[in-house]
Amino acid sequence: MHDALDTLGIKPNYFEAAQADAGDAYANRQIVGSVKTGSAPDSYVVQANTNRPVKLINFTDEQLETVLAAIPSVTTGIVPANAYDGVEEEIQTLCTYQGIQVDMSFSQELGYKMFEAMWEEYPEIWKTAYTNGANNNIPEMTLQAASTPLHAGTVQWLVEHGYDVPEELIPPEYVPVG
């Protein structure tokens, strides 16, 4: 969000804090806003709204185009009308898709094992923790949402499981296996 606001020339006075501290600061009127990712309705936003009415940032089409051009790893999303008390209109916002983010210091093997663990071996853990996303098809969502190269381990898992990975999503360090 810092990068998105910078791109739009918006320079807030940031209060960086853990989520609970930011929620307390919002409730106590020490800050005027907070950033939260998650599917709507999100329990953090619901709680904030019980302490003080929330107003969600509704980005214009032009603002979204500007941010997407500058930051290809984000996408747009819609918060449905009435997802929160007092928010009666649909809200255009920025979002990232559900998944695992790692930097390129993770080996292809480790990236592969992480994707495999999430999708094949232990899906009940994240599905229980993140019920809003429990029915998401992570491999398909990954290919649909990605706008930058994937981790080499993710590419390996997808290829091995029959997915067609577009060339622009394959990083230079990917080494085909088998």
N, C-alpha and C positions, 0 to 999 in steps of 0.2 A: 504494500500500500504506500510505503514511503516513495518508492520509485514511481508509482502511478501518479501520486499527488505532485511530485517533482516535475514529472512530464507535463502536467497541466498547469504548472506555475503556481501551485497552491503550497504555501509554506506554513503549516500549523506549528504551534508551540507544542512539541511532542512531550508526552508523559509516558515513558516506556516502563512497563510494569508487567508482572505476571497477571494472568487473566483474573484471578480473584482480587488482586489489589486494584486492578483497573475497574472492576465491577464495584468495589467499595468506593473508590474515588468518584465514580460516576454517581452512585447513590448519594454520596455526601456533597455533591456539587463542587468537587475539586477539579473536575474535568468536564468538558462538554460533550465528549464522544469517545468511542472506542471502536476498535476493529475486531471483527470476529468472522472466522470462516466456518462453514457448516451448512447443512441443509436446513431450510426453513420448514417448520418453526424450530429454532434452536433454543435449548433450555437456558443458555446464558443470556440471550436477548430477551426471552420471556421474563427472566428474573430481573433484568435491568428495567424492563418496562413496568414491572410492579412497583419499583422504587421511584421511578420518574419516567414520564412518557418518552418513548424513543421516536426519533425521526430518522429514517433510513436515507442514505444518500442515493438519489436517483440520478445516475449519469445520463447525459444526453447521448444521442447517437454519435455526434461529432466527438465528444469527449472519449467515448469508448473506442472509436476508430483511432484517435490519437494515441491512446494508451496501448492498444493492440499492436499498432505499428512499431511502437518503441519497445514493448515488452512481449515478445512472441510466446512466452511460457504461460501467459494468462489467457483466459477466455472470458466470455460474458455469461451471465446467468440472469435468471428472473426470480425474484422473491414474489410469490403469488399474492394477489390482493387478499387481505384479511388473514394473512399468516400470523400477524400479531395484532392485538387489540389496538385500535386507533390508526392502523396503517391500512387504509381502505383501497389504495391504488396499487397496481403492479409496479414493482421497483426494478429498474435495470441496474445491474451491478457487475462487478468484476468477480471472477472466481477461478479457482483451480480445481481440477478433478481429483477425486479420491485416489489415493495411491501411496506409493513409497517414493520419497525423494532422497537421493544420495549424491555425493559428488563423485568425480571420476577417479578418486583414489581407491574406490572399491574395485576389487578385481572382477573380471567377467564371471568367474566361478562363484564369488560371494554374491554378486548381483543376481545371478541365476538362482542360487539357493534361497535368497530372500523372496524373490517372486514366486518360486515354487512353494515355499512355506506359506506365503500369504494365500495363494490361490488353490493349492492342492492339499497341503498337509494340515493346516490349522485354520481354515476359513471360519470355523465356528467362533474362534476367539475374537477376530475383528468384527464379525457379523453381530455378535452379542454386544460388543462395545460400541458399535456404530450401526444401530438398527436402521437409520434412514438410508444407509447405503447397502444394506444386507442383500438386496436383490440385484445389485449392479453386477454386470458382467465385466469384471476388471480387464481381462485381455481385450475385449472389444472396445471398451471405454478408452483404454490406453491408446489404441490405434486411432480412434475417432478424435481424441482430444489433443494428442501430441502435435506440437508445432515446432519442436526442436528435437535433435537426435536423442534417442532413448539410450539407456545404459546398455552396454554390450551384453550383459547377462540377461536383461529383459528381452533383447533381440533374440538371443540364443533360445530362451524358453519359448517365445512366440513361434519361431521358425520350427523348432522341434515338435510343436503341437499343431502344425499345419496352418498357421496364420501367414498371410501375405504381408510382409513388412515393407512399406514403401522405401525406396532408396534414400530419400531425404531424412528418414528417421534412423538410419543405420550409421552409427558413429565410426570414425576411421579406425578406432582400436578394436572393433568387433572382429573376432576370428571364428569363422565357421567351424563347428565341431562335428566330427563323424564323417 
